[in-house]
Amino acid sequence: TFRVIICQLDNPPLTLNTTNPFLDDLEPSPDTTYTTDTRGMTGLDRYDFENLTTTGVLRTFMNTGTAYSGRNSFIMGESMARLISSRGLNTVTGTFNLSGKTVAANDIRLSFRHFVTIAGNNNDVWVRGSDTDAWIKIFDFNPNLSLPSPAQYKLAGLIDITDSLIKYGQNFSSSFQVRWRESHYLPKFLGQRMYSIDDISLVEVKNDMQMISIDAPGLITCGLNAAAPIVITINNSNNAALTSVPVRYSINNGAWITETIPSIPANTKLQYTFLQGANLDTPGVYFIKTEVAYAGDTYRFNDTLSQTIRINPLITSYPH
């Protein structure tokens, strides 16, 4: 007798647009441990698990407080210690139906929360436009590790999927995929070694301008005057140039100083020095807030930066 189990996995098109992002908090999953290759997890049809070794394991729950939100997350590792030379490789692959979306018309970004505390050669994230395309690496966990305790999730925010697919000649489809990989030789324990993924999101944006950094003044400085330069770096993440881009800053929550950048080329970071400087000639602590305020930007969560700076007196005579 030969028996075959066929499982019909639901894969409806995502309702995704500039006003309706997709968010998967993984909460439909019961507390489950997977130790073998699995197509379609319980309660999470779009996700598959694969392991290279017999000791590779995926848990959707470990302890209360392990997840970023709710109860569940994807926790991958080994169930027992292995030789360094025979480390495991575990993967979670999500399949998202993006039929109707194209790289020419839709600017789609990926974000997720991650709590990864140890480096590994294959601790990374890949995407592809369909389940028959080649994989494209888009994120490396190694430069983005967290401290093991307390649980400190980081945000992998708005990774540009559209540009990655364009670069490699791919397009969105009903089987667009994201793959998270984990590789190590030791088991995972909360407070020591951890690899956990939560709150997976796809966001469609339009005219997304980003405030990247406040470059001047520095956090601690001295000798500034009543027209101290305010320098920022902004990013046009679109595939088209944008014109008449307003930028502004305020000091100590005072009135905005607003100026307009005439044009920013497509996919370009631009450093800008405000023509009107700030009055910072008095030593003390100042709160600086900056914003890029382009009217057509549908994603506002990366438009603003702020920082507190200290202006010290300039010492001109010694001994002091």
N, C-alpha and C positions, 0 to 999 in steps of 0.2 A: 504494500500500500504506500502511495506517495501523496502527501498532503501539502497543499500550498495555501497560505493565508494571504489574501489580497486586502489591502487597506486603502479605502478611498479617502484621500486627504483633501480637505477643503482649501481652496486657494482663490477666494474672490478678489476682484480688483480693489486696491486700496482707494478709499476716498481721501485724496490728497490734493490740496491746493494752497494758495498763499494765506488763506484764513483758516485752514483746517489741517494742522499737522497730524502725522501718525505717531502714536506713542504706545509702546508695548511694555508694560511694567511686569510682565511674566506672572502675574498673580493667578491666572486661570489654572496654573499647574498645581497638582497635589504635590506633597512632599515625596519626591521620587529620587532614587539612585539608579543611574544607568551604568552598566559595566560592559555592554556589548554594543555594536553598531546598531543604531536605531533610526528608522525613517519615520518622522512624525512623532514628537513627544506627546505624552498624555496631556491633553488640554492646550497644547501648543503645536498645532498641526504643522505650522510653517517651518519648524526647526528640526534639524537632524543632528545626531551625535555620532562621531566616529573616533575610535582609538586605535593607535598603532600597536599597543601591547595589551596583554591580558590583564594588566594591573591598572590601566587607564580608567578613570571614573568621572562621571558628571553627577553632581547633586544639585537639586533645585532648592534645597534647604539644608543648612548646617546648624546654625544657632540663631536664636532671636537676636536681632541687631546686626546680622551679617549682611543683609540686603541693604541697598541704598534707600528704597522705599518699600513699604509693605513687608511681606514675609519672604518672597522668593527672589532668587537670582540664579545665574549660571555659574557654578563653582566647579572648576576643572582641576584635576591633578592625578596623582598616582595613589593607589590604595595601600602601597607598601614601598619601602625604599628599594631603589634599583642601583646598579652600578652607574657611575657617571657616564661611562662609555655607551650605555644602553638606555639613555633617558627616553621617556615616552613622548608621544605627540598626540594631543587630544584636540578635537575641533568641534565647534558648533557652527552649523551652516543654516542661515535663515533665507527662505525663498519668499520674495515679495512680488505680488502681481502689480506691475506698473504698466500694464497695457494702456495704451492711449497717451503715454508720456514719451517724449522724444528729447534727445539732447539738444536739438535745435531750438525747441520751444520752451523747455522746462528746466529751470535751475534748481536741482534737488541736492540737498545736503544730508549727511548722516551725523547723528550724535548719539552718545551713550555714556553711561557712568561706569567707571572701572576702579576696582580696588585690587591692584597688582603690586606685590611687594618685593618680588625677586625677579632678576633678569633671566632671560633664556634666549637662545639663538632663534627660536621660532615663536616667540611671544609677539604676535602681530595680528593685523586685520587686513583682509583682502576683499575685493569686490569683483563682480563681472556682470555684464549686461544681460546675459542669459546663461542657462545651465550648460550650454555647449561652448561658451567663449572661454578664452584664456583668463586666468586670474590676474588681478592687478593689485599690488601691495599699496595700501593707503595710510597705514598707521603702524608705528612701532612702539610697544609698551616700554622698552628698555630706558629711553630718556624721560619717561613719565611715571616713574615708580612712586608708590605711596609708602609712608611709614607703616610698620606692621600693627602698631597699637597707639591710640585707639583707631578704630576703623575709619579711614579717611578716603572717601571716594573722590576721584577726580573726574572732570568732565572732558570727554573728547568731543569738542563742540564744533558743529557745522563743517564737517569734512566735505570738501567740494567733490561730489560724485560725478556731476555732469562733466566737469573739465577732465577728470580722469578717464571717463569713457571716451570723450572726444579724442584725447591724446592717443588712445590705442585703437581707434576706429570701431568702437562698440556703441550700442544704443540700448535704451531701456526696453524691457519686454515683460511678458507675463511671468517670466522666471528669473528676474533680477535677483542676484544673490549676494549676501554678505557672509564672510567666514571669519570667525574668531579662532585663533590657534594658541595653544598653551603647551609648553614643553619644559619638563624638569624631571628629576630623578627621585624626588622626595614627596611624601604626602603633604597636603595642605592642612594647616591648623590656624584657626582664628587667633590673632595675637602673635603669630610667627610668620608662616609662609601662606600667602593667599593669592588666589586668582579668581575674581568674581566680576561678572558683567551684569548690569541692570539698566532699566529704563532706556530701551532702544527706541530711537526716534528718527523718522524721516521728515524733513521739512522742505517745502517748496518756497523759494524766495524770489523776489523781483527787486532789481535795483539795490542790491544789498551793499551798503557802504559800511565800513568797519573802522572804528577808532582803535588803532593798534597800540600806541604808546604816547606818553607825555615825555618828551625828550629833554626839555629844559623849562624851568630850572631844575637842578638836581634835588634830591631829597634833603641833603644838608649842604648848604653853600654859604657864602658871605660876600660882602662888597657889592650887592646889587643896588640899583638906583630906582628912580621914579618911573622909569620906562624899561623895566627888565623884559628881555625877550621871552615870549611863550612859544615853544616849539613843539609841534605834534607830528605824528606819523599816522596817516589814514590809508585805507586800502579800498580800491574799487575792485570788487571781486566779480564783476560782471564781464561778459564777453563783448561788451560795447562800451565806448567812451561815454562819460556822463559830464554834463555841463552845468554851470552855475550851481556849484555845490556849497551850501552854507556850512560854516564851521564857527564854533563859538567857545568862549571860556568865561568863567566867573571866578572871583576871588572871595573866599569867606562867604559864599552864598549871596554875594552882591549882584548887581546888574550884569546881564550878559554883555560881553563884547563880541559882536557878530561881524564876520567878514565872509566874502564869497570867493571861492576858488573857481576861476573861469572854466577849466576843463581838466579832467583826469582821464588818461587813456585806459583802455580795457585791461583788466587783470594787472593793475599797477599799484605799487605802494608809493606814496608821495609824502615827503617831509615838507611841512609848511610852517613858516614863522609869521606870526601875526604882526601886521603893520603897527598896530597899537599895542605897546608893551604894557606891563602891569606895574603898579606902584608898590615896589617891594623894598624901599629904601630903609624901612624901620625894622631892626632885628626883632624876631619873634617867630611864631608858628602861623602858617597860612594853609588854608584848604583850597586847593585848585580843582575845578571841575571842567572837563572839556567834552564837547559833543559835536558829532557830524550830523547835521539835521536835514538830510535830503528828503524832500517831500514825498517822492515816489518809493521810498524804501519800505518794504513790507515787513522787514524783520528788524525790530528796534532793540533787541537785547544786547547787541554788540556795538551800539552807537556811542556809548558814554564811558569815560574813564575819569577817575578822581584820585587824588593823592594828597597827603599832608606833607608839607615841607617845613624845614627849619632854617631860618636865616640867622646866622651868627654875626656878631659884630666883626668888622674888619680891624685886625690888630696892626697898627702902623708904628708903634713905638715899643722898644724893648729896654730893660726887662718888663714883662707884663705881669 
